[in-house]
């Protein structure tokens, strides 16, 4: 199942999407690892917890590709829990803000 988001995403929408998406091991493989879309997300708006999950600490809107996204404070992002612009949002956070991410200007 592919979900294309074309408008502002709210916490309620994120919760619905997270529950509606297939999980690996439940009949479908995770999305392919294509090139990551451009993003304006600010790493300071997310916190990485010791269990590896990311938590939204500031719900300021950001762009992924050409889509404006808002995810509510306290939302927990785990691998394959939220798909945005055809990508796993956790993978985008890891690539943009994780330990191996390039320095941000």
C-alpha positions, -999 to 999 in steps of 0.1 A, spaced: 0 0 0 14 34 -9 1 65 8 7 99 -8 2 128 15 -8 160 -3 -18 183 26 -9 192 62 -5 161 83 -17 163 119 -11 140 149 -45 124 144 -36 116 108 -2 103 118 -19 79 143 -43 67 117 -15 62 91 7 44 116 -21 19 124 -31 14 87 3 7 72 15 -29 68 44 -39 91 74 -60 80 67 -96 88 29 -91 83 27 -100 47 46 -72 30 82 -60 29 91 -25 39 93 1 12 123 1 -11 153 22 -1 152 47 -29 168 82 -27 155 102 3 134 132 -5 146 167 3 134 180 37 134 212 58 129 193 91 149 207 120 167 181 140 163 200 173 125 194 169 131 156 174 147 137 203 162 102 199 154 80 229 177 52 242 154 26 226 162 41 192 129 57 186 125 94 178 100 116 196 86 149 183 95 177 209 84 207 188 55 204 163 67 231 139 57 223 103 84 212 78 86 201 42 93 167 28 95 169 -10 67 193 -19 45 184 11 40 204 42 40 181 73 31 187 109 34 159 134 22 166 170 44 169 201 50 135 218 45 115 186 69 85 187 85 75 154 98 39 151 110 20 120 82 16 95 56 33 117 50 63 94 54 66 56 58 101 41 64 108 4 70 71 -2 97 68 25 99 55 60 100 86 82 123 69 107 148 63 79 146 100 69 152 111 106 181 87 109 197 99 77 191 136 85 196 137 123 211 104 134 247 97 144 259 91 108 241 121 94 262 147 76 267 180 95 238 204 91 245 241 82 
